[in-house]
Amino acid sequence: MKSAVIVFPGSNCDRDIQVALRASTGHEPAMVWHDDSELPDTDLIALPGGFSYGDYLRSGAIAAHSRIMDDIVRRARDGTPVLAVCNGFQVAVEAGLLPGALLPNAGLNFVCHDVHLRTEQAGGLFAGHYQKGQVVRFTVAHHDGNYYIDDDGLAALEDNGQVAFRYCTPTGETGGEAGNGANPNGSRDDIAGIYNESKTVLGLMPHPERLADPRLGGDDGKAMFDSLVDALG
Amino acid sequence: MTPGMTGDTPRPNDLMGLTDSEYDLAVDIMGRVPNHTELGIFSVMWSEHCSYKSSKKWLKKLPTEADWVICGPGENAGIIDIGGGKAAVFKMESHNHPSFIEPYQGAATGVGGILRDVFTMGARPVANLNALRFGHPDHEKTRHLVAGVVAGVGGYGNCIGVPTVGGECTFHESYNGNNLVNAMTVGVADADRIFYSAAAGLGNPVIYAGSKTGRDGIHGATMASAEFDDDSDAKRPTVQVGDPFTEKLLLEACLELMATDAIVAIQDMGAAGLTCSSVEMVDKGGLGIELDLDAVPRRETGMSPYEVMLSESQERMLMVIHQGREDVARDIFEKWGIDFAIVGKLTDTGRMVLVADGEVVSDIPVTPLVDASPEYDRRWTPSLPPAPLDGDALKPPDSIGDSLLTLLASPDICGKRWVWEQYDHMVMADTVQRPGGDAAVVRIHGSNRGLAMTTDCTPRYCAADPHMGGAQAVAESFRNLTATGARPLAVTDCLNFGSPENSHVMGQFIGCTEGISEACIALDMPVVSGNVSFYNETNGSAVQPTPAIGAVGLIDDLDRTATTALTNPGDRLVLIGDTAGHLGASLYAREVHRTEAGAPPPVDLGAERRNGDFVRGLIAAGQVTVCHDLSDGGLLVAVAEMCLAGDLGATLEARPADA
């Protein structure tokens, strides 16, 4: 499996996802500069976390207009899988690859800690190693992770099975938006990650690459990269 | 000659912080009356912040050498050999005054400045720590300051993508008018690719890279060299404004350029901006410099030479590169979208000549500016150690359980999760032990080895007995590193005190420094970098003496470490070291009995070392996997913290007095 990690000015989890991809795929990911016009031949595009362009406008808004984004949007529409994590999720939303918006956290502070996620859709490219309902532990680190979508959009996500993960308690109960402490940012309906309609693009605020190594306190995230390798060869 | 006159010209009314005698010395060096720009340069170079004029004499006594020290004090940061061809580069620095005036930007630029000190030397920063001291939680300003400082620390570190893994956050009314913000960065470099600041090579071009120069932070170093009064808010324009995004680009561009052979010398523009960086580079190289101020990238029009030279705009680097390599450097900085300009060249005149609009606007001999800087032997009075607190003076509490709850709920001991969860402490994916333990552990990227790091100081002890308090701060850092299984290697010190012109404060400074020195020698932890911050006082009321120690240790095998969290029911707890029942200057006495009286517990450095080496050996042998040092709150709080971290309970057996 070949992978490409996009490096925007201000990306800072590009190396982290590079390490996780290298460990699972056994191949060196291509690090692609934001100002390039064309991606290399790749089976997966990774949009990493960070503060692209300082996030001085709206998070991800400027990066969504980088030169490389035209080719990314084209390839994504043609079916090349995209893993968009944290700032990458914000970029993907701004670029129109995923619906909704990411608002400042309800508590107005940056939050960094482990979160529990309930797997809402098992199988597919990204969640082939997770069971439906399985609780996994990733890490959040963001200021603008409060996922919002209007009523119609939310209904469409539900109908199409596009909600990938929800914030939950360690035993799998959602309801964090209502105040059980599981939802770190006020996201609507506890949504932590969503797919596009064809489930080839995954946007995720929590970082799978940060808990992909037992040395760092857990490896639930590694299963996502391993699933991609199984699906994409 | 009329008093107050120099030759025929009266002294100006505004000496920009220089004393009369310092001004006269500047006139002597110049052989004439310095103009406005030149006076500004003398003023910042001779400020306490830049010249260490009150502390130099005493800092010379600190131990700075060991076989593993690659670079001690005097450069941007200290460097130690950590094996495997790698070096750890680290320093802690204060940003107290700006953070009190404008907490968000003051703290943010403190983090930005210390990061630059580390990557200037060729290291990739791998961790930040912050030692924060605030006034009493009930004081009207505290909440505003805490919120601003924590957001500023996070805002900068989170954006640039360096994990903030540890530090301290404590409260005491002596900081009501002067909070302390001490930022530490640890970086890792290839031991054979380290960059220094000494300029070399006649005719080599001087390069400016980074943010444009604006009117922010002018005379910040001078501001940080004076105490506060009721009008300190008016000093807000002397605070710099941070841009972590630009710093991230500057970091990556510098590391990319450092992988080539273009750079001769490099120095970041921190305190006193372009002035201090250029003077230090050419002084260390024994050369002269000519700067074309019109070439300096600017944020605003109409800036005077004085403003350009004294601006402390952030995220800027000055470097000397080999002639003919200008295009290599330009290409890299342009790729990263960073301003790049050739602003001057090295000369053999020994003078710093500034040219603007084709005219020489300043011409100062470099060596006298640096070497003739004032050095003071300030008057000092030793602090007499207080009498030990009579144990009977404190009535035993009715309930030990209630006392424990009081201690655990006190602002100094209670969990600081609410602080460090606002910091990204896991970016870079090498944080092995997160904040909340004795020391943070960060993996050396791509290896199975790690660096342990901590900041420590107990100002209560330093106030009661400066010598013992200074030694205790080093001993606690040694203990905290040891508790993770790390071998302590070296320290950086950030010495925060009131006015050195007060003999009592000067006595505290000397006492603490001597204590640090004694402990560093006994524990084999040389001081490789550091910073002094005086004038932490408002309307004559000084902070408690706070010599913060930042310490770094090495873990050879990440499979052999310890954490504070109890893991297995049935395990036995063993207490190492003597318990003599010291309650003087304790947190227990302060929180439960409302007294800070008494002498601090004496530090037995020999026992400290023996016990530490013994415990470290047990951890390395795999016999101990859970370990916690005893500090504020003593044994009971330590055990409670171990239980809370592991979500387990413990039963303690009181040993009979005669056993």
Interface residues (C-beta under 8 A of the other chain):
Chain A: P9 G10 N12 C13 R15 D16 V19 A20 G49 G50 F51 Y53 G54 D55 Y56 N109 F110 V111 C112 H113 T139 A141 H143 H207 E209 R210 D213 R215 L216 G217
Chain B: A151 G154 G155 N158 C159 I160 G161 D243 P244 F245 T246 K248 L249 W336 G337 W420 E421 Q422 Y423 D424 H425 M426 V427 M428 A429 D430 T431 V432 R434 R443 L558
